[in-house]
Amino acid sequence: MNRRTLLFLIPPLFVPTLTLAADNAERLVKGCSELVAIYHQRDQKKMLAGWTTSASDALLAGYCRGVLDEFRRTSLCDTHDWHVQAQRVAQANTSASINELLSHSCGR
């Protein structure tokens, strides 16, 4: 492979990464919104949240919970309550980066 071909192929490799990062931030906000809604619904109806939650909503909520747990494991946060963090992310600006969302969830 010559040098021109290599330079031509490299730039397209970075474009999906930028799009994926924006999608992940949106997915985190949506997932945390679902997580907060599932637990609010559980408290209101006094029944299992799984009975009224779709599989896709449960997966998004699980994504949020996993990201928050992992971030809290490796970072200092002002709270150890994942529900508080999820509420902060759910109320955050959706145009923020994923790092800004996670920092905001920790009270920074």
N, C-alpha and C positions, 0 to 999 in steps of 0.2 A: 504494500500500500504506500503510495507516495504521500508527500507532505500536504499537498492541496486537498486530497481526499480526506485525510485525517482532520484537517482544519474545518472542512465542510461538515463532517459528521459530529464534531464535538458540541457546537452550540445547541442543536436540537435536544441533546441529552439533558440540558439544564432547565428547559422550559417546563416539562411536566413536574419537576420538583417544586417550582414556585406555585403552580396551580394547586398541587397537592397540599402544600402548606396552608393556603387559604381555605381549601376544602376542610382540612383538619380543624381549623379554628371554628369554622361554621358548624362542623359536626360536633365539636366539643360543646358549643353553646346550646345546640339543639339537644344533645344528649343530656346535658345537665338540666335543661328545662324539663325534659321527660323524667329524669330521676326525681326532681323536686315534685313534679306532678304526681308521680306514682306514689310517693310516700305521703303526700297530702291526701290523695284519694284513699289510701289505706287507712289513714287516721280518721277520715270523715265517715267511711262506710263500715268501719270496724270488721273488715273482712280481708282476705288475702288479696294483695294487689295484683297478683298473677292472673286472677280470674277475669279482670277487666283490661289487661294490658296486652297489646299486640306483640308479636315476636320481634318486629322491627323496632318498636319503642323500647322493649326490654333490652335489645342489643345496644341501642344508642345509650341507654341509661347505664348499662354495664361498661361501655366504653368510657363514659364520663367517670364513673367510680374508679375504674382501673387507672386512668390517667391521673386522677387526683391522688389516689393512694400512692402511686409511684412517685409523683412529684413531692408529696409530703414526706416520703421516706428519704429522699435525697436533698431536701431543702428545709430551711427553718421557716416555720409558719407561726403566725400568732394564734392559730387554732389547730386543734387536732381533730376537729369535728368535720367529717367529709360533707355532711349535710349543709353546714354553714358555707363551706367552700363552693358546693354545687349551687347554692342560692346566689352567691356572688358572681359566679360565671354566667349563670342563667340571666342575670340582670345586666351583664356587661355589654359593652358596645360590640356588635358583631363584626366590625371592621378591624378590631384589634388582632394582633398576632397571637399565636398560641402561647408564646412565652409571656406576653403581656397579660393574657387571660389568667394564666397560672400564677403569676406574680400578684395580680389583683386578688385572686382567690385566697392568697396567704396574707392579705392585708398590707401589701407593700404598695 
